[in-house]
Amino acid sequence: MPNTKISVANNGPLRIEGEFAIADAAGAEFGLAGRTVISLCRCGQSENKPFCDGSHARQGFQSVCEARELPPPKPKI
């Protein structure tokens, strides 16, 4: 069983549970204050990006993602 689980909420955020770190584009880590559960914005409307602030509900964001098998990765040349 993995140490981290990411769940896609219908019409909502990505929820991360477990042991994880979140870094910005420069590699600096966000201070998560010991949190082991956090939600990341998927709608693009959060005032606290990359974290969810509930804007998806106020903006009517709609997206339902069902689990599926991905094709194998393309070979690296």
C-alpha positions as CSV (number, residue, x, y, z in Angstrom):
1,M,0.0,0.0,0.0
2,P,1.5,3.4,-1.0
3,N,2.2,6.0,1.7
4,T,0.3,8.7,-0.3
5,K,-3.2,8.6,-1.8
6,I,-4.5,11.2,-4.3
7,S,-8.3,11.3,-4.8
8,V,-10.1,13.2,-7.5
9,A,-13.3,14.8,-6.1
10,N,-16.2,15.1,-8.5
11,N,-16.7,18.8,-9.2
12,G,-13.9,19.6,-6.7
13,P,-10.3,19.4,-5.7
14,L,-7.5,16.8,-5.7
15,R,-7.2,15.5,-2.1
16,I,-3.8,14.3,-1.0
17,E,-3.5,12.0,2.1
18,G,-0.4,10.5,3.7
19,E,3.2,11.5,3.6
20,F,4.1,14.1,1.0
21,A,5.8,17.3,0.2
22,I,4.6,20.1,-2.2
23,A,7.2,22.2,-3.9
24,D,7.0,25.3,-6.1
25,A,8.6,25.5,-9.6
26,A,11.9,26.5,-8.1
27,G,11.9,23.5,-5.8
28,A,11.1,25.3,-2.6
29,E,8.7,23.4,-0.3
30,F,5.5,24.8,1.0
31,G,5.3,24.8,4.8
32,L,2.4,22.4,5.5
33,A,2.5,22.7,9.3
34,G,2.5,18.9,9.7
35,R,-0.7,18.4,7.7
36,T,-1.2,14.8,6.4
37,V,-4.3,15.7,4.3
38,I,-4.6,18.7,2.0
39,S,-6.7,19.6,-1.1
40,L,-5.2,21.1,-4.3
41,C,-7.2,23.4,-6.5
42,R,-8.4,21.9,-9.8
43,C,-10.7,24.7,-11.0
44,G,-8.2,27.5,-11.2
45,Q,-10.3,29.9,-9.2
46,S,-8.7,29.6,-5.7
47,E,-7.3,32.7,-4.1
48,N,-4.9,30.4,-2.2
49,K,-3.3,28.5,-5.2
50,P,-2.2,25.7,-5.3
51,F,-4.5,25.0,-2.4
52,C,-8.3,24.7,-2.6
53,D,-10.3,27.4,-0.9
54,G,-13.8,26.2,-2.0
55,S,-14.1,28.5,-5.0
56,H,-15.1,25.5,-7.2
57,A,-18.5,25.4,-5.4
58,R,-19.1,29.1,-5.8
59,Q,-18.0,29.1,-9.4
60,G,-20.0,26.0,-10.4
61,F,-16.9,24.0,-11.5
62,Q,-17.9,20.7,-13.0
63,S,-15.6,17.8,-13.8
64,V,-16.2,14.1,-13.1
65,C,-13.2,11.8,-13.6
66,E,-13.6,8.1,-13.5
67,A,-10.6,5.8,-12.9
68,R,-9.3,4.1,-16.1
69,E,-6.2,2.3,-17.4
70,L,-3.6,4.5,-19.1
71,P,-1.8,3.3,-22.1
72,P,1.8,2.3,-21.6
73,P,4.3,5.1,-21.7
74,K,6.0,5.9,-25.1
75,P,9.5,4.6,-25.3
76,K,12.2,7.2,-24.7
77,I,14.4,7.6,-27.7
